[in-house]
């Protein structure tokens, strides 16, 4: 049986050759794996906004026998996830716990490797240069992706001025997106299922001529279709939740590229930040022993 990851790779690799109707169905499949595994062809087609026959044509365009062959990987992946969550670690046999940990470690290792396998050196270089060239850089990530956006902003602020994190407990972060101009850059982070507010923010920026850099999990992502530049990560996990290991590794790699390409301006910025933090005694230091 075709593994679910191979199904998503098929969707990515053949997306551009599909008709607009098949592309619509493919986007829905990529964003709704659980629904695909649980619903009938007619239900899935209705949710995707296409005719039922479109689902069959999509399966054949991917080289599969039919809808069931396309549905089965999602169904099995969902069943495996449910089976694992039905047996909490405290009640499971030690061998099962070890197996689950090994599976997770294997998935996380694959997510780490995806940073290099899914992005060329030229793509990473171009993304880093876009961050360096922008007048202002705004980082946006919500839900699980907020931690990645926070890390990107924290690190980037050490490397260049005029960086901001789109966050506001009062909900006015969207105003920061609206304040961006064509010379600025919006950096967005999200993975399937994609957060609606992030997609809408990227749409607004794109419509006003503001460049968008997307860190996302698929070239079929709605963010990838809006972005001037896209860098990709894997988020595979045997557990219920997506893994953030690939996204974090990509964020670190991207900031490393920014530091390498930034030259003397980055070196000066780092020195200034370090001096300021030392003067503010930001980090704990062990006091020398008192002299008797």
C-alpha positions, 0 to 999 in steps of 0.5 A: 500500500502507498504510504501517506507521505508518498501520496503527498509527494505525488500531489506536490510533484504533479500539481503543476501538470493538473487542470485547475479543477484537479488542482482544487481537489488536490489542495483539499486532499493535502489540507484535509487528510483525516477527512479524506480517510473517513469520508466517501468519495461523494462527501470528499468531493462536496467538501472540496467543491468539485464533482465526484468524478473529479476525485477519480480523475485526480487519482488516475492523474497520480497514477493510482487505480481509483479513489479508494487507492488514493483514500487508503493511505489517509485512512490507514494513517488516521487509524494508526494515529487513533490506535496509538492515542487509545493506549496511553504510555502509562498503561502501555507495555514498555516495548510498545512505548519504546516502539512509539518513541523510536517511530517518533525519533525516526519521523523527526530525523526525516523532518530534519533532513527535509530542510536540505532535501526540499530546499536548494542552497540557491533557494535558501540564499535567496530567502535570506537575501530577501530578509536582509534587503527588506526595509522592515521584516514582519514575522507572522505565525499563529497556533503551533507556528507561533513559536517558529515565528517568535524564534525567527524574530528573536534571532533576526533581531540580533542580525538586522534592525527593523524586525517585528513579530506580529503579536498583540493580545488585543488582536490588533496584530493584523494592523501591523500587516496592513502597515507594510509597504512594498519595500517591506517583507512579510514572513509567514509560517504555517502547515496543514491545516493552514490557519485562516488568519495567516492565509488572509494576511498573506493575501492582503500583503500580496494584493498590495504588492508586499513581498511574502516569504513562506515557510510551509510544508507543501508547494500546494500550500495556499501560502506557497501560491501567494509567496514571492519565495517559499522554503519547505519543511516536513511535519511528519509524525506518528502521533496525533500532532504534527511535528515542529522539528522540521520547521524549527530546523528550517528557521535556524538554517534560514537565520544562519544564512542571514548571518553568513550573508549579512557581512560586517553589518551583522557583525556590528549588530551582534556586537552592539546587542551583546554589549547592551545585554551585558550592560543590562545584566540580562544573563545570570552570572555566578558571583565570585566567592566572598573573601574572608 
